[in-house]
Every structure is written in structure tokens, then in C-alpha cells.
């Protein structure tokens, strides 16, 4: 159950971070890639919620410092295409 909560946390954090990454992207194709990934990530989060439901558990995310670090680093970068 804890691993499922970690996955749910990661998906929810990405839903928050991807719009910021898209906003910082200077290349239109990269920006669109982030937005497409955002839609896919929202679907992933919904699927994880369905798994919780199938297990008879409430969808709950637990903090994962590793995911926080990765997302924090990625959202700070200037997204340009070289």
C-alpha cells in the first residue's frame, strides 16, 4: 500500500509541476510535449485512484522527498531546446 501511495504522490506532484515546466519552455514543441504529458499524468493519477478503490482503500498520497527533489530541480531549469 505504501508503494501505491508513493506512486499517487508522484503523479499528483507532476500534475502540479508540468504546467510550470511548460510555462518555462521556450521551444513550442517542448511546451506542447509538457502539456501532452500533463494530460497523460492526470489519467495516470485517475487510474491509481481506481486501484485504491478496487482495494477498498481511500486514495492517499504520502510525501516522497526523492520525488520532491527531482521535481524541484526540473522546475528550476530553463527549458530550452538546444
C-alpha positions as CSV (number, residue, x, y, z in Angstrom):
1,X,0.0,0.0,0.0
2,X,2.9,2.4,0.8
3,X,4.3,2.0,-2.7
4,X,0.9,2.8,-4.2
5,X,0.7,5.9,-2.1
6,X,4.2,6.9,-3.3
7,X,3.1,6.5,-6.9
8,X,0.0,8.5,-6.3
9,X,2.1,11.2,-4.7
10,X,4.4,11.3,-7.7
11,X,1.5,11.6,-10.1
12,X,-0.1,14.4,-8.1
13,X,3.1,16.3,-7.8
14,X,3.7,16.1,-11.6
15,X,0.2,17.4,-12.2
16,X,1.3,20.5,-10.3
17,X,4.8,20.8,-11.8
18,X,4.2,20.1,-15.5
19,X,2.3,23.4,-16.2
20,X,5.2,25.3,-14.6
21,X,7.6,23.4,-16.8
22,X,5.5,24.2,-19.9
23,X,5.4,27.8,-19.0
24,X,9.2,28.0,-18.7
25,X,9.8,26.1,-22.0
26,X,10.9,28.5,-24.8
27,X,10.5,25.9,-27.6
28,X,6.9,25.5,-28.7
29,X,7.3,21.8,-29.4
30,X,8.8,21.2,-25.9
31,X,6.0,23.3,-24.4
32,X,3.4,21.1,-26.1
33,X,5.2,18.0,-25.0
34,X,4.9,19.0,-21.4
35,X,1.2,19.8,-21.8
36,X,0.6,16.4,-23.5
37,X,2.4,14.7,-20.7
38,X,0.3,16.6,-18.2
39,X,-2.9,15.2,-19.8
40,X,-1.4,11.7,-19.6
41,X,-0.3,12.2,-16.0
42,X,-3.8,13.2,-15.0
43,X,-5.1,10.0,-16.5
44,X,-2.4,8.0,-14.5
45,X,-3.5,9.7,-11.3
46,X,-7.1,8.7,-12.0
47,X,-6.0,5.1,-12.7
48,X,-4.1,5.0,-9.4
49,X,-7.3,6.2,-7.7
50,X,-9.2,3.4,-9.3
51,X,-6.7,0.9,-7.9
52,X,-7.2,2.3,-4.4
53,X,-10.9,2.0,-4.9
54,X,-10.5,-1.6,-6.1
55,X,-8.6,-2.4,-2.9
56,X,-11.3,-0.7,-0.8
57,X,-8.9,2.0,0.4
58,X,-9.0,5.7,0.3
59,X,-6.7,7.4,-2.2
60,X,-3.9,8.8,-0.2
61,X,-0.5,10.2,-1.1
62,X,2.5,10.1,1.2
63,X,5.3,12.5,1.0
64,X,8.3,11.3,-1.0
65,X,11.4,13.5,-0.6
66,X,13.1,11.9,-3.6
67,X,10.2,12.9,-6.0
68,X,10.1,16.3,-4.4
69,X,13.9,16.8,-5.2
70,X,13.6,15.6,-8.8
71,X,10.6,17.9,-9.5
72,X,12.1,20.8,-7.7
73,X,15.3,20.5,-9.8
74,X,13.4,20.1,-13.0
75,X,11.1,23.1,-12.5
76,X,14.0,25.4,-11.7
77,X,15.7,24.7,-15.0
78,X,15.3,27.0,-18.0
79,X,13.7,24.7,-20.6
80,X,15.2,25.5,-23.9
81,X,15.9,23.3,-26.9
82,X,19.5,23.2,-28.0
